[in-house]
Amino acid sequence: MPELPVSTPALRGAPARPPAPRRPWRQWVLAALLLGLLGGGAYYLRHQRQLNRYARRTWATLTWRYLTGRESTPLLAGYSVHGIDVSAYQGRIDWPQVARQQVRFAFIKASEGGSLRDARFARNWREARAAGVLCGAYHYFQPNRDGAQQAALFIKTVPLRPGDLPPVLDVEAPRFHDVAALRRQVQQWLQAVRAHYGVSPILYTNYAFYRRYLAGHFDEYPLWLAHYEVAQPTLPAERWIIWQHSDEAYVPGIRGTVDFNVFQGSYDELLELRLPAPLAQKEPQPSRH
């Protein structure tokens, strides 16, 4: 006999399937993502200036090879006297091209610490002068080296003459152990250089370093202040004479970024800071006897 087909239960009478179990880990992931977005947004709002600055500097580093040396940053509005400061880091500079960009003054790195001379100082010094740019020289101070030794290196390196801007001491290196010792060494440099050139040096530093270590200690010296991402320096206007408002500017004639500065005053007032010509000595009159 042929086998009979096996009957199957009717679908209507079959029990319903249980619902799929919930997956709570998805909710936790979504909550974590939401908290991360909120926390990241709050952090960005609090530190957006620094984060934007890091992003711009990273972009500048990645795109450096594609620069032509013709890029240009607009001059800061509200000031009539603009300048730059440079070192060997900027490489070969087309100073006549720079001078055509309303760059009225330039401070050029000459030395650092007790033994380092900037490799491009002599060339920059000679060519900037020839292009008609008002020049000054600066020394990068190393806090753990003798101040008098550093002053001697600067004096040997820089042939300042009447008509040049005053010498500059750049004090911003943070690695030191004793702030009192730092101030003594800075004072040694300033006094030695002032005695040699016959003019008060300019003290350069950034806003945070100044407030923490130098405020109230060197007020007799003109202050050149680096303070970025602000509309105006926080210090009172009568306290500083030069403001370095950017360290990521572009000036035609320089391939890559350069520091941008403004002088607080007119060009005639800037000229008044120059080293004076030596006073002519009067010849002794013959005595009448």
PyMOL commands that set and color helices and strands:
alter all, ss='L'
color gray80, all
select helices_A, chain A and resi 11-13+24-62+64-66+88-90+95-99+121-130+147-157+179-197+207-214+237-239+267-271
alter helices_A, ss='H'
color red, helices_A
select strands_A, chain A and resi 82-86+103-112+116-117+134-140+168-170+202-206+223-226+242-249+258-263
alter strands_A, ss='S'
color yellow, strands_A
deselect
rebuild
show_as cartoon
